[in-house]
Amino acid sequence: MYAWVVENTDAGRNFVAKIWKNGSGTSLTTGKAVARSVFVSGTDVYVAGYEYNGTHQVATVWKNGVTIPLSNGTSDMFANSVFVYGTDVYVAGREEVGPVYFAKIWKNGVLTTSANQLPLFGSYFHICK
């Protein structure tokens, strides 16, 4: 059984993305990251979230604890949900450009959505088959 949790430390300024398995926790980062979703496929564990690079939030997937950035860190992008179907890994999220949010979907680490604008505060939060 897997469960995920975000651990808030350092008086609310430092977030550590952490994955838990059978009561034992493992940190995915040393700080400035948030986990949003977990998906287990066979022996592989995927976690979607985002990590702060000092300027922007970077949409991120961790596969078996290894960081895989989905965005280049030049704007705020967030990964909200991860889903694996066969050998394909899908991630749903958003990009924030000022007050406007754009829905985003990545397939196997490649951004697949167009730049169509969603309404204010729009985003993809879940992805499934």
C-alpha positions in Angstrom: 0.0 0.0 0.0 1.3 3.4 -1.0 0.4 6.9 0.3 1.9 10.2 -0.4 2.3 13.2 1.9 3.9 16.6 1.7 5.9 17.5 4.8 5.9 21.1 5.8 9.1 22.1 7.8 11.1 25.2 8.6 8.2 27.4 9.8 6.2 27.0 6.5 9.0 28.1 4.1 10.4 24.7 3.2 8.4 21.9 1.7 9.7 18.4 1.3 8.0 16.0 -1.1 7.9 12.6 0.5 6.6 9.2 -0.5 5.4 6.7 2.1 5.2 2.9 1.7 3.9 0.7 4.5 4.5 3.3 7.2 8.1 4.1 6.0 8.8 7.5 4.5 11.4 8.5 1.9 12.1 12.1 1.0 12.2 12.9 -2.7 13.8 16.3 -2.2 15.7 18.2 0.5 13.2 21.1 0.2 11.2 23.5 -1.9 9.0 20.8 -3.5 5.4 19.6 -3.4 4.0 16.2 -4.3 0.5 16.0 -5.7 -0.1 12.5 -7.0 1.4 9.0 -6.9 0.9 6.1 -9.3 2.4 2.6 -9.1 3.0 0.6 -12.2 4.5 -2.8 -11.6 7.7 -2.1 -9.6 7.9 1.6 -10.7 6.6 4.4 -8.5 5.7 7.7 -10.1 5.1 11.0 -8.2 3.9 14.2 -9.8 4.5 17.6 -8.3 6.6 20.6 -8.6 9.9 22.0 -7.3 11.0 25.6 -6.8 14.2 26.5 -8.7 14.8 29.8 -6.9 12.7 31.8 -9.4 9.9 29.6 -10.7 8.0 26.3 -9.9 9.2 23.5 -12.2 6.7 20.8 -13.1 8.3 17.5 -12.0 7.8 13.8 -12.0 9.9 11.5 -9.7 10.3 7.9 -11.0 11.6 5.6 -8.3 13.0 8.7 -6.5 14.8 10.1 -9.6 13.8 13.7 -10.5 12.5 14.2 -14.0 11.8 17.9 -14.8 8.9 18.5 -17.2 9.4 22.2 -17.7 12.4 24.4 -18.2 12.0 26.6 -15.2 11.4 29.9 -17.1 7.7 30.1 -16.0 5.6 28.6 -13.2 4.4 25.1 -14.2 2.8 22.5 -11.9 2.3 18.7 -12.3 -0.9 17.7 -10.5 -1.5 14.1 -11.6 0.4 11.2 -13.1 -1.0 8.1 -14.8 0.7 5.2 -16.5 -1.0 3.2 -19.3 1.2 0.5 -20.8 4.6 2.1 -21.4 3.2 5.7 -21.6 3.4 8.1 -18.7 0.8 10.9 -18.7 1.0 14.0 -16.5 -1.7 16.6 -16.1 -1.0 20.1 -14.8 -0.9 23.8 -15.6 1.2 26.8 -16.4 0.7 30.2 -14.7 1.3 33.3 -16.7 0.4 36.2 -14.5 -3.3 35.8 -13.6 -4.0 33.4 -16.5 -3.7 29.6 -16.1 -3.1 27.3 -19.1 -3.9 23.5 -18.9 -1.0 21.2 -19.8 -0.6 17.5 -20.5 2.7 15.7 -20.9 3.1 12.3 -22.5 6.4 10.6 -21.8 7.9 13.9 -20.7 6.9 15.8 -23.8 4.4 18.6 -23.6 1.4 17.6 -25.9 -1.2 20.3 -25.3 -1.5 23.5 -27.3 -1.3 26.9 -25.8 -5.1 27.2 -25.7 -6.1 29.4 -22.7 -8.4 28.0 -20.0 -10.6 30.3 -17.9 -9.0 32.1 -15.0 -7.9 29.4 -12.5 -8.3 26.6 -15.0 -6.1 23.5 -14.8 -6.0 19.8 -15.3 -6.0 18.1 -12.0 -6.6 14.5 -12.8 -5.7 12.2 -15.7 -6.9 8.6 -16.3 -7.8 6.2 -19.1 
